[in-house]
Amino acid sequence: MRTYILRRVLTAFPTLLVISVIIFVILAAAPGDPLSQLALNPEVPPEVRENLRRSLGLDDPWHVRYIKWAWSVAKGEFGYSFSSHIPVIELIKQRLPNTLAVVGIAYLIAALFALPIGVLSAVRQYSFFDQAATTFAFIGVCAPTFFTGLLFILIFSVKLQWFPFIYDSTLKVEDFDTLLKQIKQSIMPISVLALFQMGQLTRFTRASVLENLPMDYVRTAWAKGLPERAVVFRHVFPNSLIPVVTLIALSMPNIFAGAIITEQIFRVNGIGELLITSTLNNDTPVVMGLTFIYSVLVVLFNLVADIIYGFLDPRIVYE
């Protein structure tokens, strides 16, 4: 196992290097100028704009700028934002709590609902409950977050006027009224992300339980006269959790990807909204910092999933 982990860690470095180069080249070739707002301002002299471009390194070839960026990342820095002139790492620290709160609660709700629904759907295969749960899961998987987000806004904000469709990130919880406002404005973005993740977890849990139901140890448990609840939750469910836990580790980057669009729709002042805004403003340091961190998370969670699978399933041996 140690050799396998070491090999995976060593191969992660060139993988991240290639990913960062590809993203940097795409951003360098993209149309637009991060200083376009200054160009439209007649009060800014041309020589000031040129000096600012040189100070930001925008006149250098893309490979020179990439080497400078990679060297700053190696030192634990991600540079400064072209738009706000604030260190990228500080921008991430400001936005990260909102993203973690929304994503964390959404994933917890998705797991709490998806696991029992998936188990019951498999045990009652082809029943009305199974068909309804399967249909719901397909909708959750197929419907993108921008569609469900806009649908929620039209129904619950415009028609019913139950919840605000703009997330107030400056709201501070100080009393019961502000707590109630925070809960109301969090319901829709959390629900959209939970629905997005619940469909995948439900389908995978159902498939995993169905795979274990015909096993010999399950038939032995039935032959002993154990009740259905004991057979399902004492024997089938623990063995079905092995691939489900692995899926949970693998799907963590997916829910962050879904949060990007969700935060933009509801104006949640988080990482996703920062990424889209920075992309539109050609703010290369911010976009590179966020995409690189996301790439690290993808590689990390894939490694964690493989390690978990190896520990939970004794049949898996890494050599």
C-alpha positions as CSV (number, residue, x, y, z in Angstrom):
1,M,0.0,0.0,0.0
2,R,2.8,2.4,0.8
3,T,4.5,1.8,-2.5
4,Y,1.2,2.4,-4.3
5,I,0.5,5.6,-2.4
6,L,4.0,6.9,-3.1
7,R,3.7,6.1,-6.8
8,R,0.3,7.8,-7.0
9,V,1.7,10.9,-5.3
10,L,4.7,11.1,-7.6
11,T,2.5,10.8,-10.7
12,A,0.2,13.5,-9.3
13,F,2.9,16.2,-9.8
14,P,3.3,15.8,-13.6
15,T,-0.5,15.5,-13.9
16,L,-1.0,18.8,-12.1
17,L,1.8,20.4,-14.2
18,V,0.2,19.4,-17.5
19,I,-3.3,20.6,-16.3
20,S,-1.9,23.9,-15.2
21,V,-0.1,24.5,-18.5
22,I,-3.2,23.7,-20.5
23,I,-5.4,26.0,-18.4
24,F,-2.8,28.8,-18.6
25,V,-2.4,28.5,-22.4
26,I,-6.2,28.6,-22.8
27,L,-6.4,31.8,-20.7
28,A,-3.5,33.4,-22.5
29,A,-5.2,32.7,-25.9
30,A,-8.6,33.8,-24.8
31,P,-9.8,37.2,-26.1
32,G,-10.1,40.1,-23.8
33,D,-7.8,42.3,-21.8
34,P,-7.8,42.4,-18.0
35,L,-7.1,46.2,-18.2
36,S,-9.9,46.9,-20.6
37,Q,-11.7,49.1,-18.1
38,L,-8.7,51.3,-17.8
39,A,-8.5,51.6,-21.6
40,L,-12.1,53.0,-21.6
41,N,-11.2,55.6,-18.9
42,P,-10.0,58.8,-20.6
43,E,-8.5,60.1,-17.4
44,V,-5.9,57.3,-17.3
45,P,-2.9,58.4,-19.5
46,P,-1.6,55.8,-22.0
47,E,1.8,55.7,-20.4
48,V,0.2,54.8,-17.0
49,R,-1.6,51.9,-18.7
50,E,1.6,50.7,-20.3
51,N,3.5,50.9,-17.0
52,L,0.8,49.0,-15.3
53,R,0.8,46.3,-18.0
54,R,4.6,45.9,-17.6
55,S,4.3,45.8,-13.8
56,L,1.7,43.0,-14.1
57,G,3.8,41.1,-16.7
58,L,1.1,41.2,-19.3
59,D,3.6,42.1,-22.1
60,D,5.7,39.0,-21.4
61,P,5.3,35.9,-23.5
62,W,2.9,33.3,-22.0
63,H,5.6,30.8,-21.1
64,V,7.5,33.5,-19.2
65,R,4.3,34.4,-17.3
66,Y,3.6,30.7,-16.6
67,I,7.1,30.2,-15.2
68,K,6.6,33.2,-12.9
69,W,3.2,31.9,-11.8
70,A,4.5,28.4,-11.2
71,W,7.4,29.7,-9.1
72,S,5.1,31.8,-7.0
73,V,2.8,28.7,-6.5
74,A,5.9,26.7,-5.4
75,K,6.5,29.3,-2.7
76,G,2.9,29.0,-1.5
77,E,1.6,32.1,-3.3
78,F,-0.9,32.6,-6.1
79,G,-0.1,36.2,-7.0
80,Y,-2.4,39.2,-6.9
81,S,-5.8,39.8,-8.6
82,F,-5.7,42.0,-11.6
83,S,-9.1,43.5,-10.7
84,S,-8.9,44.1,-6.9
85,H,-5.1,44.0,-6.4
86,I,-5.7,41.7,-3.4
87,P,-3.7,38.5,-2.9
88,V,-5.5,35.6,-4.5
89,I,-5.2,33.5,-1.4
90,E,-6.9,36.3,0.6
91,L,-9.8,36.3,-1.9
92,I,-10.2,32.6,-1.5
93,K,-10.1,32.8,2.3
94,Q,-12.9,35.4,2.2
95,R,-15.2,33.4,-0.1
96,L,-14.4,29.9,1.2
97,P,-16.6,29.9,4.3
98,N,-19.8,30.5,2.3
99,T,-19.0,27.8,-0.2
100,L,-18.1,25.2,2.5
101,A,-21.3,26.0,4.4
102,V,-23.6,25.6,1.3
103,V,-21.7,22.6,-0.1
104,G,-21.3,20.8,3.3
105,I,-24.9,21.1,4.3
106,A,-26.1,20.1,0.8
107,Y,-23.9,17.0,0.8
108,L,-25.0,16.0,4.3
109,I,-28.7,16.3,3.4
110,A,-28.1,14.4,0.1
111,A,-26.4,11.5,1.9
112,L,-29.0,11.3,4.7
113,F,-31.8,11.0,2.2
114,A,-30.1,9.1,-0.6
115,L,-28.8,6.1,1.5
116,P,-32.1,5.0,3.0
117,I,-34.0,5.7,-0.2
118,G,-31.5,3.7,-2.2
119,V,-31.6,0.7,0.2
120,L,-35.4,0.6,0.4
121,S,-35.6,1.0,-3.4
122,A,-33.4,-2.0,-3.9
123,V,-35.2,-4.1,-1.3
124,R,-38.6,-3.2,-2.8
125,Q,-37.4,-3.6,-6.4
126,Y,-39.9,-2.8,-9.1
127,S,-42.4,-1.6,-6.6
128,F,-44.1,1.8,-6.9
129,F,-41.6,3.3,-4.4
130,D,-38.7,1.9,-6.5
131,Q,-40.1,3.4,-9.7
132,A,-40.7,6.8,-8.0
133,A,-37.3,6.8,-6.4
134,T,-35.6,5.8,-9.7
135,T,-37.5,8.5,-11.6
136,F,-36.5,11.1,-9.0
137,A,-32.9,9.9,-9.1
138,F,-32.8,10.2,-12.9
139,I,-34.2,13.7,-12.7
140,G,-31.6,14.7,-10.1
141,V,-28.7,13.3,-12.2
142,C,-29.9,14.7,-15.6
143,A,-31.2,18.1,-14.6
144,P,-28.2,20.6,-14.4
145,T,-28.0,23.0,-11.5
146,F,-28.6,26.0,-13.6
147,F,-31.9,24.5,-14.7
148,T,-33.1,23.5,-11.3
149,G,-31.8,26.8,-9.8
150,L,-33.8,28.9,-12.3
151,L,-36.8,26.6,-11.8
152,F,-36.7,27.1,-8.0
153,I,-36.4,30.9,-8.4
154,L,-39.5,31.0,-10.7
155,I,-41.6,28.8,-8.4
156,F,-40.5,29.7,-4.9
157,S,-39.3,33.3,-5.3
158,V,-41.4,34.7,-8.2
159,K,-44.7,32.8,-7.9
160,L,-44.9,31.9,-4.3
161,Q,-42.5,34.5,-2.9
162,W,-41.4,32.2,-0.1
163,F,-37.7,32.7,-0.4
164,P,-35.4,35.4,-1.6
165,F,-33.6,34.6,-4.9
166,I,-30.6,36.8,-4.0
167,Y,-28.3,35.5,-1.3
168,D,-27.2,38.3,1.0
169,S,-23.6,37.3,1.9
170,T,-23.2,40.3,4.1
171,L,-25.9,39.1,6.5
172,K,-24.6,38.5,10.0
173,V,-26.5,36.2,12.4
174,E,-27.0,38.1,15.6
175,D,-30.5,37.3,16.7
176,F,-33.4,35.1,15.9
177,D,-34.6,37.3,13.0
178,T,-31.3,37.3,11.3
179,L,-31.0,33.5,11.9
180,L,-34.4,33.0,10.2
181,K,-33.3,35.2,7.2
182,Q,-30.1,33.2,6.9
183,I,-32.1,29.9,6.9
184,K,-34.6,31.2,4.3
185,Q,-32.0,32.5,1.9
186,S,-29.9,29.2,2.2
187,I,-32.8,26.8,1.5
188,M,-32.8,27.2,-2.3
189,P,-29.1,27.0,-3.1
190,I,-28.7,24.1,-0.6
191,S,-31.7,22.3,-2.1
192,V,-30.4,22.6,-5.7
193,L,-27.0,21.1,-4.7
194,A,-28.6,18.4,-2.6
195,L,-30.9,17.4,-5.4
196,F,-28.0,17.4,-7.8
197,Q,-26.0,15.0,-5.6
198,M,-28.9,12.9,-4.2
199,G,-29.8,11.4,-7.6
200,Q,-26.3,10.0,-8.1
201,L,-26.0,8.7,-4.5
202,T,-29.4,7.1,-4.6
203,R,-28.8,5.2,-7.9
204,F,-25.4,4.0,-6.7
205,T,-26.7,2.8,-3.4
206,R,-29.6,1.0,-5.0
207,A,-27.2,-0.7,-7.5
208,S,-24.8,-1.7,-4.7
209,V,-27.5,-3.2,-2.5
210,L,-29.0,-5.1,-5.5
211,E,-25.5,-6.6,-6.2
212,N,-25.3,-7.9,-2.6
213,L,-28.8,-9.2,-2.2
214,P,-28.3,-12.5,-4.2
215,M,-25.0,-13.3,-2.4
216,D,-24.6,-16.6,-0.5
217,Y,-24.1,-14.9,2.9
218,V,-27.5,-13.1,2.4
219,R,-29.2,-16.4,1.6
220,T,-27.6,-17.9,4.7
221,A,-29.0,-15.1,6.8
222,W,-32.5,-15.7,5.4
223,A,-32.1,-19.4,6.0
224,K,-31.3,-18.7,9.7
225,G,-34.7,-17.1,10.0
226,L,-33.5,-13.6,10.6
227,P,-36.0,-10.8,10.1
228,E,-35.8,-8.6,7.0
229,R,-34.5,-5.6,8.9
230,A,-31.6,-7.6,10.4
231,V,-30.7,-9.1,7.0
232,V,-30.7,-5.8,5.2
233,F,-29.1,-3.5,7.8
234,R,-26.8,-6.0,9.6
235,H,-25.5,-7.9,6.5
236,V,-26.4,-6.3,3.2
237,F,-26.0,-2.6,4.0
238,P,-22.5,-2.7,5.6
239,N,-21.1,-4.6,2.6
240,S,-22.9,-2.3,0.2
241,L,-21.3,0.7,1.9
242,I,-17.8,-0.1,0.5
243,P,-18.4,1.2,-3.1
244,V,-20.8,3.9,-1.8
245,V,-18.2,5.4,0.5
246,T,-15.7,5.3,-2.4
247,L,-18.3,7.2,-4.5
248,I,-18.8,9.8,-1.8
249,A,-15.0,10.5,-1.9
250,L,-15.0,10.6,-5.7
251,S,-18.1,12.8,-5.9
252,M,-16.8,15.6,-3.6
253,P,-15.2,17.5,-6.6
254,N,-18.5,17.1,-8.5
255,I,-20.5,18.9,-5.9
256,F,-18.0,21.8,-5.9
257,A,-18.4,21.9,-9.7
258,G,-22.2,22.1,-9.3
259,A,-21.7,24.8,-6.7
260,I,-20.0,27.1,-9.3
261,I,-23.2,27.6,-11.3
262,T,-25.5,27.5,-8.2
263,E,-23.5,30.3,-6.5
264,Q,-23.7,32.4,-9.6
265,I,-27.5,32.0,-10.0
266,F,-28.3,32.8,-6.4
267,R,-25.4,35.4,-6.1
268,V,-23.8,33.5,-3.2
269,N,-20.5,35.3,-2.5
270,G,-18.4,32.1,-2.7
271,I,-15.7,30.4,-4.6
272,G,-17.9,29.5,-7.6
273,E,-19.1,33.1,-8.0
274,L,-15.6,34.4,-7.7
275,L,-14.4,32.0,-10.5
276,I,-17.1,33.0,-13.0
277,T,-16.6,36.7,-12.2
278,S,-12.8,36.4,-12.6
279,T,-13.2,34.5,-15.8
280,L,-15.4,37.2,-17.3
281,N,-12.9,39.9,-16.2
282,N,-9.8,37.9,-17.6
283,D,-8.4,37.9,-14.1
284,T,-5.8,35.2,-14.8
285,P,-4.2,34.9,-11.3
286,V,-7.6,34.3,-9.6
287,V,-8.7,31.8,-12.3
288,M,-5.4,29.9,-12.2
289,G,-5.4,29.8,-8.5
290,L,-9.0,28.4,-8.2
291,T,-8.7,25.9,-11.1
292,F,-5.3,24.7,-9.8
293,I,-6.8,24.1,-6.3
294,Y,-9.8,22.3,-7.9
295,S,-7.4,20.1,-9.9
296,V,-5.5,19.2,-6.7
297,L,-8.8,18.3,-5.0
298,V,-9.7,16.0,-7.9
299,V,-6.4,14.2,-7.8
300,L,-6.5,14.0,-3.9
301,F,-10.0,12.7,-3.7
302,N,-9.3,10.0,-6.4
303,L,-6.3,8.9,-4.3
304,V,-8.4,8.9,-1.1
305,A,-11.1,6.9,-2.8
306,D,-8.6,4.2,-3.9
307,I,-7.1,4.1,-0.4
308,I,-10.6,3.8,1.3
309,Y,-11.6,1.0,-1.1
310,G,-8.4,-0.9,-0.3
311,F,-9.0,-0.7,3.4
312,L,-12.7,-1.5,3.3
313,D,-12.5,-4.4,0.8
314,P,-9.9,-7.1,1.8
315,R,-10.2,-8.5,-1.7
316,I,-8.4,-5.4,-3.1
317,V,-4.6,-5.6,-2.9
318,Y,-2.4,-2.8,-4.3
319,E,1.0,-3.9,-5.4
